[in-house]
Structures are given as structure tokens and as C-alpha cells.
Amino acid sequence: MSGPLTGIKVLEVAMYGFVPSAGAVLSDWGADVVKVEHASGGDPQRGLRRVGAFVVEGDPNPNVEHANRGKRSIGVDMSVPEGREVILELAKNADVFLTSFLPSARTKFGIDVDDIRAVNPGIVYARGSALGPRGTESVRGGYDMTAFWCRGGIAATITPEGTEGLIQPPGPAFGDTISGTNLAGGIAAALLKRERTGETSVVDVSLLGSGLWALGHTVALSASQQQPMRAPRPGVHGAPTNPLSGLYATSDDRYLSFVMLQPAKFWADVCRHIERPELADDPRFADAAAIAEHTAEAVAILRQVIGARTLAEWTERFATLAGPWAPVQDSVQLLADAQIRANDYLLPAGELELVSSPVQFDVAPPQLRPGPEFAAQTEEILLELGLDWDRIITLKTAGAVT
């Protein structure tokens, strides 16, 4: 089954994780994404081989594949006139021009909005930035750690008071991937607008704006109450007036999370599932007000009971639990999650297994394809432009393409 963007051509001039991840989502949705890489070194992300304790040797490199699956790659030196001509030729037949380059670089290489629109007035021009397209700092670059995580308020919000330093992001490209999905959605909306009205758009998404959006509910509360949200200390129960909203440790040092925002509705069912049915009739937990008043006592009971069995045992017992709950899983444990597998949220892409982009159409997962080797499709793409072999050889000899 073809994706909803089948037939859409995307020209991506971008590096690292943020904007390329938007291209990956568009590729998942069926678009033909041509990734332009520097003719001599390619996307610097290709050189990322060490992330924390992880060391990647050889190819495929997961640090590259996540944000670049399904694309085709062409190596172009945009600093020479012949290379810029290739970019403009590619742009003539594209529906979307997607870039992470800063304003100064877009001007230097002749790939800013007016340059691309001069050869293709109807193209959707999409920009991913660190700090947004307006303001004195719009010319500055940044990464998800700086713009999304720190400046966007997330790091300070999730770091408990008294912690030395700040809580770090859970992994590489965390803010990049979220922001890239936002950018892909904006591009899809702009394509729909163009189809319906004939009018094209410049689409902007920033890491800073995406960080704020991800923290939007918290920011709304803080703006209303004029105080920051404070993260609880580790080990403190999540909700001071609700024993059914928080984390509980199991006997095998795992955790499960309860999020039952109507405790009176679910209390009796929880009591049955933990084999303490008498607690359902305990006057301390008779209604929402009583439960709120005696939350500490209920938490102590639940900690003792849940701490006596393994997570696997509770997973089996809680299969019929009415209220929302979940096991706490790390990035390896989730690989065996049956619900994740049932929905094809993890899929093969060549030799690797990757997370599929989160949107599915017609109850079907996208078909993931591996990312391209550096400049692997240069000749193929140039031939599609109508260039003959003599012209291609001339461009390669001049170093304009790889």
C-alpha cells in the first residue's frame, strides 16, 4: 500500500538529527527524499560513532539510520558554481525544500527562499532552526540539548530541587526527533494548502518552540500561577492525595506506574487484583475524600503488597485491571513488549531494527527502508535530471558532485 505522500519529492539540505528526522518521517509517509550531503565528508552525523557507553563499529550506523532511513543520497559541493547549479536543478522538480542551514549559510550557498523560489515558485520551503526565524538570536545555531532541553524549560522542570547539576536527556536526538515530527506535520499541512488553494508556504519549526510545546501544559500552569513546576524527589509518591497515581517497586527491583486519576472509581478493583478485597470496605478508603485524607496509609499498603511480587507476576495479574497502569521499561526491555510488537512500532530497516514514525494510516505501519550510503545515488539522481554521462563526469572531475 502506498503512503499518503507517494509522488511527493523532497530535497533535503540538512545535517545532524533534527531536520533529517523530518525527512525520515516524510519518507515513512511515502515521499521520495533526496538527501544532499557535502561532496567530501557527507553529513557530519555519519562520523558519530560513540554515544555514552555505546560504540558503533562498521555500518550500518544506528546514529545515522534513525533520521535517514528511506532516503537517497547525493554528494554536492555547494561552494562551487557547478554544485549550486545541481541544487537548483534538483529544486526545479521538488515539492519541498527542507533545510537546517543558518541564514548566513543559506545566503552564502544561494539556497535561501528567494533563490529556490526563483526556479520553483510553487515549492514548499521548510526550515528547521534552533531558536526560531525571528528575533536577534534567529541567526544562531544550536542543538536539542541547548535549545529544546535547557532553554525550553524541560531540564529545570524535571530536575528535583537539591540535585547536583541537571537531569540529562534520556538519549541522543531526543528533542531532535520530536521537533522533526513537528516539522514533517507542518510540511504536510503546507502541501495540503498548496493543493487546495495553489498558495505555497514557508514552514518554520524550531527546537526552542518544540521544547515549549512539549512542556505546554506546565507552562500554562506556571504562567497562571506565577511559579515554576517542581519535580518531586526520587522515592516520593507521585500524587499527595491519590495512592493510585505514582510508582511502585516490585520484588525484582522493577517498577510499575499507576495513573488512575479517579481513585474512588478504581480502588475496589485494585484491591481485588492485589488480593486484599477487605480494603475495598475499609472506611479510610470509602470515597475520594477519604482516600485523599489517608493517601499515605494506602501508599504504604500498596508498597508492601506490590513489593512482594515480581513485575512479571503483576503484569499477569493486572492484565484485567480496569485502571491505567504500565510497567517501567528501559530501552532494551521495551524491545520485548508484546503491545509494541503488535502495533509494529519497531520495524526492520535493512540490517537494523528502528522505531517507526508514530503516525499510521489505514491501520497499517509504514514500510521502513535502510538509510543510504554516502552519495550512493548521485549518478542515479543526476540521470533523472536529464544529465548525460559526459556532463556527470565533468561535474565529478570538477569536484562539484561525488
N, C-alpha and C positions, 0 to 999 in steps of 0.2 A: 504494500500500500504506500502510495507516495505521500510525502509530508505536505503540510499546508503551504510551505514556501517553495515547493518544487517549481523550477523555472526562474526563480529569483537569483540574480547574480550579485555577489558581494565582493568588493575589492577591499581587502583589509591591509592597511599600512599601520602596523601596531607592533608593540613589543611587550614582553613580560606577561602578566596574568590577567589584568582587568579587562581591557578591550578585546584581546584574543578570546577570552571566555565568552564574550558576547557573540563573537564569530562562531564559537563552538556550538552555542545554543541555536543559532540560525542554521548551522549545518545539520544539527539534530532535527530541525524542523523541515529539512529538505533543500535548503539553499545551496547553491554552488559557491563556495567561499574560496577565493584565491588569496593566499597569504603572501604578501610582498615582504621579503627579507633582504637585509643588506647583502650585497653581492659577495663580500669576502667572509663575513663571520656569521651571518644569519641572525635570527632573534637571539639576544643575549641569554634568554631563558634556556636555550639549548646547553649552555655551559653550567647550568645549576645541577650539581651532582651531589651536594651534601646539604641536608636539611636536618638540623639537630643531630640525632643519633643515626639517621638514615644516610647511607652512602649508596649511590646508584652507579654501577659499573656497566658499561655497554649500553646497547639500545635494544628495545625501546626504553625511553626515559619517562617515567610517570610524571616527572616535573614538567615535561613538555606536552605529553599526550592529553592530560586533562583538559587543557584550554585550546588544544589544536586538533582534536580528532575530526576526521572527515573532511579536512581541507586539502587544497592543492597548494604547493609552494613554488614560488618563482624568486630567483635571486636577482635583484636590481640595484645598481648603484645610482641613486637619485642625485648625487652630487655632480654628475656629468650630464650634458645636454641630451645625449642619446638615451640615458636612463630615464630622464624626465619624460622624454617623448614616449617611451614604453608605458609609463604610468598613465599618461594622458590617453594613449590608445586603449589601454585596458578600461579606463574610466568611461570612455565613449559608450561602451556596451553594458555597463554595470547599472544595476538598480540602486545600489547602496555603496557609498564610500565611507569606510569605517576606519577611524584613526585615533591613536593615542598621542600623536605628536603635539608638542607645545606650540603656541602661536609663532614663536620665533623660528622654529624648525619648519613649520608649515609654510611660512613666508620664504625661508631660505630655499626650500626644495620646490617651491611653486605648486603646492598641493592644498592651498587654502580654499575656502568655499568658492570664491570668485574664479580661481584658476580651474577648479574641477567643473563648476557650472558653465564655464566658457565653452567647454567641449561637450557637456551633457546637462542642459538646463533643467531636466526633469529628475536628476539624481537626488536621492535622499542622502544628505551629508550628516554623518553621525560622529560625534566627538565624545571621547571619554577623558575626563580631566581629574586632577587631584582635588581642586578647590573651587571648581565652577567656572563659567565663562565670563563672569562679571566681577568687578572689584579689583582693587590694586594688586591682589595676590593671584589673580587668574593666570598670570604668566609663569607661575611657579609650578614645579613638578612635585611629586610625592608618591608615596606608596600606601598600601592599605593599612600598614602599621601606624603611619603618621596621620593620614587624613581621615580614614574610616575609624580606626580603633581608638586612637588617642584623642584627636581633635573633635571627633564626632561624639565624644562623651561615653563611649562604651567601656573603655578601660577603667576609668574612675568609678563608674557606676557598679561594675561587678567586683571591684576590689574592696574587701571588707576593711573597715577602719582598723588601724593598728597594724596592717600588713606592711611589711617592708617592701618597698617598690610597688609594682603594679602587676595584676594578673595579665599574662601574655595571651595573645590569640591562640585558639586551640590548634592551629596548624597553619601551614603556608597558604597564601592566596584566599584566606577566609573572607575578608572584605572584598577582594577582587572578584570572587565568584558571585557573591550576592550582587555586587554592583554591575557585573557583566550581564546577569539575568535581567536586571532593570533596564539596561541599555538595549538588550535584544527586544524586550517588550515595547520600548519606545519606538524602535525601528519598525516593528510590525504594525504599530498604530499609524506611523507615518506612511507606510506603504498602503494601508487601507485608505487613508485620507487622499493620497495621490490617485488611487484607483477611482474613488467616488467623486472627487472634485477636480482632479487634474492639477491640483496645487501640491508642490513639494515642500519639504521642511528641512530645517537644521535641527537635529536631535542632540541634546546635551544631557549627559549624566556624569555626576562627579562622585568620587569616593566619599567626600565630605557629606554631600547630600544623601547618599545611600546610608551612611552611618547614622545620620539624624533620623532618617525614615525608619530604619530598623529599631531605633530607640524611641520612636514617635510617641507611643503611649506614655512612656516615662517622662518625656519632655513635656507633654501636655499637662501631666500632673505637677511637675516641677514649676512650670510657668504659672499654673493656677495657685499653687500653694507657696510659691517662692522659697522652696527648699529642695536640695538635691535628694535623689533616691539613694538610700544607703543599703549596701549589700549586707546580709546577716553574716555573722562569723560562722565558719565551718563547724558543724555539730549542733548549731542552733536549729530547732524545729522551724520549718518554713513559715507557718501561719500561727500567730499567737492565740487566735481564737478558733482554730479549726484543726483537730487532730488528723483529719483526713486530707490535709494538704501539706505534704512535706516528704522528706526522705527517711527511709527505714533500712537499717543494716540487716543483712541475713547472716546465717551462721558461717558461711563461706567467704565472708568479707566482701560480699557484693551488696548492691543497694537496689531498692525499688522505690519508685516515686508514686505517691498518691496525689491526685489533683481532683478532689471531689468538692466542688465549691458550695454544694448544698449538703452539709454533713448530716443533718437530720434525715434527709431522704435516703442516704446510703448506709447509715450507721448499723441498722439491724442486719443488712445483707453482709457487711464486713464482719460483723460478729459471728454470723453463721459460717462464713468461709474460714475464719481463724479458729473455729471450733470453741468459741466462747459465747454461745447463744444467750446465756444469762445476762450478759452485758446489755443486750437489747432492751431489757426491762429494768435496768439499773436507773433509779431516779436521777442520778448525776448526769445521765445522758438522755433524758426523756425528750428533749426538744432542742432546737437550735440555741436558745438562750442558755439552757443548762449545759449543753456541750461546750459553748464558748466559755462559760464560767469554770468548767472543770477540764479544760483542754490539757493542762499539764498532767493531770492524772490519767487521762486517756492516752496521751503520748507515752507515758511510762509503761502502761499496759501493752500497748502495741509494740513498743520497742522490745519488751521482754518476749512476747509471743513470736513476733516475726524474727527476732534474733535467734530463735531456737531451731530454725529450719533453713535449708539452702534455698538459693534463688530458684533452682530448678524445681524444687518441691513447691514453692509458692507459685511459680509460673503455671504448674499443672493445676493447683488448687484454684488459682484466680482466673482460670480460663472462662469461668462462668460468672465472675464478679461483674455486677452491673455498672459500678462506677469506673471512671477513667483511672488507669494506672499504667505503669510501664517499668520494665527493667532498665537500669542504668547500664549502658554498654559503651565500651571503648571502640576504637576504630578497627580492631580486629574482631571483637566479639560480635559486632553488627553484621559481619560477613555471613554468619550462620543464622541470621534472623529469618524465620520462615515467611513472615509477612513482607519483609523487604524483598525476598526472592519471589514471592507470589506476584508482586507488582512490577517485577523487572526493574527495580530501582538500581540494580547493579547488573551490568551487561558486558559481554566480551567486546573488545575492540582490538582486533588483531591478537597479539600475544598477551595483552593485558586485560584486566577487568577494571572498568571505570564506572563511576556513578553517572547514570543517565540524567539529562536535564529534567527538572521536576514536572514540566507540563506534558501531559499525554493527550492525544487526540483520538477520539473514537475508541476509547478503552484499549489502546494499543501502545506499546513502548516505541520509542524511536529506534532506528537501526544504527548502531554506532559503527563507525569505521575508524581505523587507526589514523593517527596523525601522519603527515608527510615527512619524509626525509628532507633535509635542507635542499631547496631548489630542485627537487626531484621531477617536477613537472614543467620546468622552464621551457623546454623545447615544445612540449605539447601545447602549452598556453600560447606561445608565440605563433605556432602554426595556426591555431584557432583564430588569431588576429588577422590571418591572411599573409603573414610574412613568409617569404620563401627562404630556402636554406642558405642562399648566398647572404641575405640580409641578417639571418640569425648568426651565421659565422662571423660576419663583420661586427655585430654587437658583442659577441663573445670575445673577439680579438681585442676590441676596444676596452673591455672590462666593464661594459655597461650592464651586462647580464652574466649570470653564472649558469 
